Amino acid sequence: MKKYIKSILFIIIVFLLEINSVNAQGNYTVSLSNTNVTKGKSVTLYIKANNCAGRFNVSSSNSTVASIEETYAFIDNSTYAIKVNTINSGTAILSINAFDVTDYDNNKISGTKTLKINVSSNDNSNSSTSKKSSDATLKSLEIEGITLSPEFKSTTLEYSASSDAGVEKVNIKATPNDPKANVSGVGEVSVSEGANKLEIIVAAEDGSTKSYIINLNVKEYDPITIRIGKKNYTVVRKFKDLPEVDLFEQSQVEISDEKVDGYYNEKLNIYLIGLKDEEGNIALYTYDDLKKDYVEYRWITVGGITLYLKEPKNKKENFKKYTTTIRNTKTDIYKIKNKEKIGLIYGTNVATNHTGYYLYDSKEETLARYYDEEVKIYKDRIENYRNYLMILMGIISSIIIISVIISLIKTKRRRKRKKLS
């Protein structure tokens, strides 16, 4: 009897056990298979994305010393290897920039990480025991034709500057205090209207680094300013600065008596324009010319269905609202319980213009049009699951009670036998 009870209890524990996964904060790490190498040999650069995904740009400060075979990579929560070929002796700084990377909570990950590679003409060239310099400061820093504020000092690490409207490229010049140090982020750099963060990285001989930041504002020609709530935005005028969007065609929208680049979908009959916030972030917004109204356009594409996310007018009974991240977009999803893998998402199918609930399966990563019959089956399964659980718990309780009664009866009989004997 005890053996059966233990087996049943074990089944209960396995049946009720749930493992909840928690997403760690996204980040990325970089490393080299070897930082000291003989010229002519290759090394491997490893970029590891932890709980994040997106595009990483890779560059070399001196391609005549170390040449990179791939200048960018798209990585999704994995490790990516890039081959680096060494050509001549010397030192080069490899810069790995998180260009368009977000974690699974849709938080943007930015910044640049550097690695120093020393290339020698023979295997014994790095055997010197002399102490390497740790000086990673600059002797001079400037943008050609543009004034920095405050005036440059090697100990001041951040500056601001402003350029005339129409500037698309600037020339950054920098000289390190130590001739053996390497500087990256200099030369001709592309910029766009509005805020631009320019980072100049100095790598000392011993590998230590220091970053100098120039916050450059490129003025617009008569910027069109929009106020939404308590925030100010400027209208993005050019296609090249707009984010890509599915199932929309390039078009032009008239705002404040001026035509600007945007998108149009004939099926939905809506226009999209780009708005840049005060931090320089660009997002797409729907534009209603009659109401002069701007609403952020949020969408997801799953299994060939592109859904324009909206707030439902009628909430489904017994369903609660939760928030999840799908394709790097924060999405409202309606479930009976948060742990369920299936839920409802409300929006408009951009291809068909059908507005309503769609059934999303996070395990299979599928999206399908919602029908009442499907949800009824879904509810019935949950109800059956609850009934089975109640029946199982009743059976187990009965077994435990019976076992206790039997045990008490046996104990009482043993006591009687002892008295008779």
C-alpha positions as CSV (number, residue, x, y, z in Angstrom):
1,M,0.0,0.0,0.0
2,K,2.8,2.5,0.9
3,K,4.5,1.7,-2.4
4,Y,1.3,2.6,-4.3
5,I,0.9,5.9,-2.3
6,K,4.5,7.0,-3.1
7,S,4.0,6.3,-6.8
8,I,0.8,8.3,-6.9
9,L,2.3,11.2,-5.1
10,F,5.3,11.2,-7.5
11,I,2.8,11.4,-10.4
12,I,1.1,14.3,-8.8
13,I,4.3,16.2,-8.4
14,V,5.3,15.6,-12.0
15,F,1.8,16.6,-13.2
16,L,1.7,19.9,-11.4
17,L,5.3,21.0,-11.9
18,E,5.7,24.1,-14.1
19,I,8.9,25.7,-15.2
20,N,8.7,29.4,-15.8
21,S,11.4,30.9,-17.9
22,V,12.6,34.5,-17.2
23,N,14.2,36.6,-19.9
24,A,17.5,38.0,-18.9
25,Q,18.4,41.5,-19.9
26,G,19.9,41.6,-23.3
27,N,23.6,42.3,-24.0
28,Y,26.4,41.2,-26.2
29,T,30.1,40.2,-25.8
30,V,33.0,40.1,-28.2
31,S,36.3,38.2,-28.2
32,L,39.2,37.1,-30.5
33,S,40.6,33.7,-30.8
34,N,44.1,35.3,-30.6
35,T,45.1,38.9,-30.0
36,N,48.8,38.4,-30.9
37,V,49.4,36.8,-34.3
38,T,52.0,36.5,-37.0
39,K,51.2,38.3,-40.2
40,G,49.7,36.0,-42.9
41,K,47.7,34.1,-40.3
42,S,44.0,34.5,-39.6
43,V,42.1,34.9,-36.4
44,T,38.4,34.5,-35.5
45,L,36.3,37.3,-34.1
46,Y,33.3,36.0,-32.0
47,I,30.2,38.1,-31.4
48,K,27.8,36.6,-28.9
49,A,24.3,38.0,-28.6
50,N,22.7,37.2,-25.3
51,N,18.8,37.5,-25.2
52,C,18.9,40.1,-28.0
53,A,18.8,40.2,-31.8
54,G,19.7,42.6,-34.6
55,R,22.5,43.9,-36.9
56,F,26.1,44.4,-35.7
57,N,28.6,46.4,-37.8
58,V,32.3,45.5,-37.7
59,S,35.2,47.6,-38.8
60,S,39.0,47.7,-38.6
61,S,41.0,50.9,-37.8
62,N,43.8,49.6,-40.1
63,S,42.7,47.3,-42.9
64,T,46.3,47.0,-44.2
65,V,47.1,45.2,-40.9
66,A,43.9,43.3,-40.2
67,S,41.2,42.9,-42.8
68,I,37.7,41.7,-41.9
69,E,35.9,39.4,-44.3
70,E,32.4,40.5,-43.2
71,T,31.5,44.1,-42.2
72,Y,28.2,43.3,-40.6
73,A,26.2,40.4,-39.2
74,F,22.6,39.7,-38.2
75,I,22.6,37.7,-34.9
76,D,19.7,36.3,-32.9
77,N,20.6,35.1,-29.4
78,S,23.6,33.1,-30.7
79,T,27.4,33.4,-31.4
80,Y,28.6,34.5,-34.8
81,A,32.2,34.0,-36.1
82,I,33.9,36.4,-38.5
83,K,37.3,35.6,-40.1
84,V,40.0,38.3,-39.7
85,N,43.0,38.1,-42.1
86,T,46.3,39.7,-41.1
87,I,48.3,41.3,-43.9
88,N,51.2,43.4,-42.5
89,S,52.8,43.8,-39.1
90,G,51.3,46.5,-36.8
91,T,48.3,47.1,-34.6
92,A,44.7,47.4,-35.5
93,I,41.5,48.1,-33.5
94,L,38.4,46.1,-34.3
95,S,35.2,48.0,-33.6
96,I,31.9,46.1,-33.1
97,N,28.9,48.4,-33.1
98,A,25.3,47.4,-32.1
99,F,23.8,49.2,-35.0
100,D,20.2,48.1,-34.8
101,V,19.9,45.7,-31.9
102,T,17.1,45.2,-29.3
103,D,16.6,42.7,-26.5
104,Y,13.5,40.5,-26.2
105,D,11.7,43.2,-24.2
106,N,12.2,45.6,-27.1
107,N,14.8,47.6,-25.3
108,K,17.4,49.1,-27.7
109,I,21.0,48.0,-27.2
110,S,23.6,50.4,-28.5
111,G,27.3,51.2,-28.1
112,T,30.6,50.1,-29.6
113,K,33.0,47.5,-28.2
114,T,36.6,47.3,-29.4
115,L,39.3,44.6,-29.5
116,K,43.0,45.2,-30.2
117,I,45.0,42.9,-32.4
118,N,48.8,42.9,-32.6
119,V,50.3,41.5,-35.8
120,S,54.1,40.7,-35.8
121,S,56.5,39.8,-38.6
122,N,57.6,36.7,-36.7
123,D,56.6,34.6,-33.7
124,N,59.1,36.2,-31.3
125,S,58.3,39.9,-32.0
126,N,55.9,40.1,-29.0
127,S,58.4,38.8,-26.5
128,S,59.5,42.2,-25.3
129,T,59.2,42.7,-21.6
130,S,58.9,46.5,-21.7
131,K,55.8,47.9,-20.1
132,K,53.2,49.0,-22.7
133,S,51.6,52.5,-22.5
134,S,48.1,52.9,-21.1
135,D,47.7,56.4,-22.5
136,A,44.3,56.4,-24.4
137,T,43.9,60.2,-24.5
138,L,43.8,62.6,-27.5
139,K,46.1,65.5,-28.2
140,S,43.6,67.1,-30.6
141,L,40.0,66.5,-31.8
142,E,38.0,68.5,-34.4
143,I,35.3,68.3,-37.0
144,E,36.5,70.1,-40.1
145,G,34.8,73.5,-40.5
146,I,32.6,73.0,-37.3
147,T,33.3,74.4,-33.8
148,L,33.2,72.1,-30.8
149,S,31.7,73.3,-27.5
150,P,33.4,73.4,-25.0
151,E,36.9,74.0,-26.5
152,F,38.8,70.7,-26.7
153,K,40.8,69.4,-23.7
154,S,42.2,65.9,-23.5
155,T,40.4,65.4,-20.2
156,T,37.0,66.4,-21.6
157,L,35.2,63.4,-23.1
158,E,31.9,64.9,-24.4
159,Y,31.2,67.8,-26.8
160,S,28.4,69.4,-28.7
161,A,28.4,70.9,-32.1
162,S,26.0,72.2,-34.7
163,S,26.1,72.2,-38.5
164,D,24.2,74.0,-41.3
165,A,21.2,72.4,-42.9
166,G,21.9,70.0,-45.8
167,V,25.1,68.6,-44.4
168,E,25.3,64.8,-45.0
169,K,28.9,64.1,-44.3
170,V,31.5,65.5,-41.9
171,N,35.3,64.9,-41.6
172,I,36.5,64.1,-38.1
173,K,40.2,64.5,-37.2
174,A,41.9,63.3,-34.1
175,T,45.5,62.8,-32.9
176,P,46.4,60.6,-30.0
177,N,48.9,61.8,-27.3
178,D,50.7,58.5,-27.6
179,P,51.9,57.7,-31.2
180,K,51.4,53.9,-30.4
181,A,47.7,54.4,-29.6
182,N,45.1,53.7,-32.3
183,V,42.0,55.9,-33.0
184,S,38.8,54.7,-34.6
185,G,35.7,56.6,-35.7
186,V,37.6,59.3,-37.5
187,G,37.6,60.3,-41.2
188,E,34.5,61.0,-43.3
189,V,31.3,60.1,-41.4
190,S,27.7,60.1,-42.7
191,V,25.2,62.2,-40.7
192,S,21.5,63.1,-41.0
193,E,19.3,65.9,-40.0
194,G,18.7,66.2,-36.3
195,A,20.7,64.6,-33.5
196,N,23.8,62.5,-34.4
197,K,26.0,60.8,-31.8
198,L,29.6,60.5,-33.0
199,E,31.9,58.3,-31.0
200,I,35.7,58.4,-31.3
201,I,37.5,55.5,-29.6
202,V,41.2,55.6,-28.6
203,A,42.9,52.3,-27.9
204,A,46.2,52.5,-25.9
205,E,49.2,50.3,-26.6
206,D,48.2,48.0,-23.6
207,G,44.6,47.6,-25.0
208,S,42.8,50.0,-22.6
209,T,40.3,52.3,-24.4
210,K,38.7,55.7,-23.9
211,S,35.7,57.2,-25.8
212,Y,35.2,60.8,-26.9
213,I,31.6,61.8,-27.8
214,I,30.5,64.6,-30.1
215,N,26.8,65.3,-30.2
216,L,26.3,66.9,-33.6
217,N,23.0,68.5,-34.5
218,V,22.4,68.9,-38.2
219,K,19.9,71.7,-38.7
220,E,16.9,71.2,-41.0
221,Y,15.6,73.6,-43.6
222,D,12.6,75.1,-41.9
223,P,11.8,72.0,-39.8
224,I,8.1,70.9,-39.5
225,T,7.5,70.6,-35.8
226,I,4.6,68.4,-34.4
227,R,3.5,68.2,-30.8
228,I,1.9,65.0,-29.5
229,G,0.9,65.1,-25.9
230,K,3.8,66.7,-24.0
231,K,6.5,65.7,-26.6
232,N,7.8,67.6,-29.6
233,Y,8.6,65.8,-32.9
234,T,10.0,66.8,-36.3
235,V,8.7,65.4,-39.6
236,V,11.2,63.2,-41.5
237,R,11.3,64.5,-45.0
238,K,13.3,61.9,-46.9
239,F,12.7,58.2,-47.7
240,K,16.3,57.2,-46.8
241,D,15.6,58.1,-43.2
242,L,12.3,56.3,-42.9
243,P,12.0,52.8,-41.4
244,E,10.9,50.0,-43.8
245,V,7.3,48.8,-43.6
246,D,5.5,45.8,-45.1
247,L,2.7,46.1,-47.7
248,F,2.9,49.9,-48.1
249,E,4.0,51.8,-51.2
250,Q,6.2,54.9,-51.3
251,S,4.1,58.1,-51.6
252,Q,4.1,61.7,-50.6
253,V,2.1,63.4,-47.9
254,E,1.2,67.1,-47.7
255,I,1.9,68.6,-44.3
256,S,1.9,72.3,-43.5
257,D,1.6,73.1,-47.3
258,E,4.8,71.0,-48.0
259,K,5.0,67.6,-49.5
260,V,7.2,65.1,-47.6
261,D,8.0,61.5,-48.3
262,G,5.9,58.8,-46.7
263,Y,3.9,55.6,-47.4
264,Y,0.4,54.7,-48.5
265,N,-1.7,51.6,-48.4
266,E,-4.7,51.7,-50.8
267,K,-6.5,48.8,-49.0
268,L,-6.5,50.6,-45.7
269,N,-6.5,54.1,-47.2
270,I,-4.0,55.4,-44.7
271,Y,-0.8,57.4,-45.0
272,L,2.3,56.9,-42.9
273,I,4.9,59.5,-42.1
274,G,8.1,59.5,-40.1
275,L,8.4,61.5,-36.9
276,K,11.7,62.0,-35.0
277,D,11.6,62.6,-31.3
278,E,13.9,64.9,-29.3
279,E,16.4,61.9,-28.8
280,G,16.7,61.3,-32.5
281,N,14.5,58.1,-32.6
282,I,12.4,57.7,-35.7
283,A,9.0,55.9,-35.8
284,L,6.1,55.7,-38.3
285,Y,2.7,57.4,-37.6
286,T,-0.6,57.4,-39.4
287,Y,-1.6,60.8,-40.5
288,D,-5.2,62.0,-40.8
289,D,-5.3,65.2,-42.9
290,L,-8.8,66.1,-41.9
291,K,-8.3,65.7,-38.1
292,K,-4.7,66.6,-38.2
293,D,-4.2,63.6,-36.0
294,Y,-1.0,61.4,-35.6
295,V,-1.1,57.9,-34.2
296,E,1.9,55.6,-33.9
297,Y,1.7,52.7,-36.4
298,R,2.6,49.4,-34.7
299,W,2.5,46.2,-36.6
300,I,3.7,42.5,-36.5
301,T,4.2,40.0,-39.4
302,V,3.8,36.4,-38.4
303,G,3.4,33.5,-40.9
304,G,2.7,35.8,-43.9
305,I,0.1,37.9,-42.0
306,T,0.8,41.5,-41.4
307,L,-1.4,42.8,-38.6
308,Y,-1.8,46.5,-37.8
309,L,-2.2,46.5,-34.0
310,K,-5.2,48.3,-32.6
311,E,-7.2,48.7,-29.3
312,P,-10.3,46.5,-29.4
313,K,-13.7,48.1,-29.0
314,N,-15.3,45.0,-27.4
315,K,-13.3,42.9,-24.9
316,K,-13.8,39.2,-24.8
317,E,-15.5,37.8,-21.7
318,N,-13.1,36.0,-19.3
319,F,-10.0,37.2,-21.2
320,K,-7.5,39.4,-19.5
321,K,-5.1,41.8,-21.2
322,Y,-1.3,41.0,-21.1
323,T,1.7,42.4,-22.9
324,T,4.2,40.3,-24.8
325,T,6.9,41.0,-27.4
326,I,6.4,39.6,-30.9
327,R,9.0,40.3,-33.6
328,N,10.6,43.0,-31.4
329,T,7.2,44.8,-31.1
330,K,5.4,45.2,-27.8
331,T,1.9,43.6,-28.4
332,D,-1.3,43.5,-26.3
333,I,-2.5,39.9,-26.1
334,Y,-5.7,38.6,-24.4
335,K,-5.7,35.3,-22.5
336,I,-7.6,33.5,-19.9
337,K,-4.4,32.9,-18.0
338,N,-1.0,34.5,-18.7
339,K,0.8,31.1,-18.8
340,E,-1.3,29.9,-21.8
341,K,0.5,29.6,-25.1
342,I,-2.5,30.7,-27.1
343,G,-4.0,34.1,-27.0
344,L,-6.0,36.7,-29.0
345,I,-4.5,39.8,-30.7
346,Y,-6.7,42.6,-32.1
347,G,-5.9,44.4,-35.3
348,T,-6.4,44.9,-39.0
349,N,-5.0,42.5,-41.6
350,V,-3.0,44.9,-43.9
351,A,-3.5,42.6,-46.9
352,T,-7.3,42.1,-46.6
353,N,-8.4,45.1,-44.4
354,H,-10.2,42.7,-42.1
355,T,-10.4,44.1,-38.5
356,G,-10.9,41.8,-35.6
357,Y,-9.3,39.3,-33.2
358,Y,-6.6,36.9,-34.4
359,L,-5.5,33.7,-32.7
360,Y,-1.7,33.7,-31.9
361,D,0.1,30.5,-30.9
362,S,3.4,31.5,-29.2
363,K,4.7,27.9,-29.3
364,E,4.1,27.3,-33.0
365,E,4.6,31.1,-33.8
366,T,1.4,31.1,-36.0
367,L,-1.3,33.8,-36.5
368,A,-4.8,32.9,-37.8
369,R,-8.1,34.7,-38.0
370,Y,-10.2,34.2,-34.9
371,Y,-13.5,32.3,-35.0
372,D,-15.9,31.8,-32.0
373,E,-15.8,28.0,-32.6
374,E,-12.1,27.9,-32.2
375,V,-12.2,29.7,-29.0
376,K,-15.1,27.5,-27.8
377,I,-12.8,24.5,-28.3
378,Y,-10.0,26.3,-26.5
379,K,-12.3,27.0,-23.5
380,D,-13.6,23.4,-23.5
381,R,-10.0,22.1,-23.4
382,I,-9.3,24.3,-20.4
383,E,-12.5,23.2,-18.7
384,N,-11.7,19.6,-19.3
385,Y,-8.2,20.1,-18.0
386,R,-9.7,21.5,-14.8
387,N,-12.2,18.7,-14.5
388,Y,-9.5,16.1,-14.9
389,L,-7.5,17.8,-12.3
390,M,-10.4,17.9,-9.8
391,I,-11.1,14.2,-10.4
392,L,-7.5,13.3,-10.0
393,M,-7.3,15.3,-6.8
394,G,-10.5,13.6,-5.5
395,I,-9.1,10.2,-6.2
396,I,-5.8,11.0,-4.5
397,S,-7.6,12.4,-1.5
398,S,-9.8,9.3,-1.2
399,I,-6.8,7.0,-1.5
400,I,-5.0,9.0,1.2
401,I,-8.1,8.9,3.5
402,I,-8.6,5.2,3.0
403,S,-4.9,4.5,3.6
404,V,-5.1,6.4,6.9
405,I,-8.2,4.5,8.0
406,I,-6.6,1.2,7.1
407,S,-3.5,2.1,9.0
408,L,-5.5,3.1,12.1
409,I,-7.5,-0.1,12.0
410,K,-4.4,-2.2,11.8
411,T,-2.8,-0.3,14.6
412,K,-6.0,-0.8,16.8
413,R,-6.0,-4.5,16.0
414,R,-2.3,-4.9,17.0
415,R,-3.0,-3.2,20.3
416,K,-6.0,-5.6,21.0
417,R,-3.8,-8.6,20.2
418,K,-1.1,-7.4,22.6
419,K,-3.7,-7.0,25.4
420,L,-5.2,-10.6,24.8
421,S,-1.7,-12.1,24.8
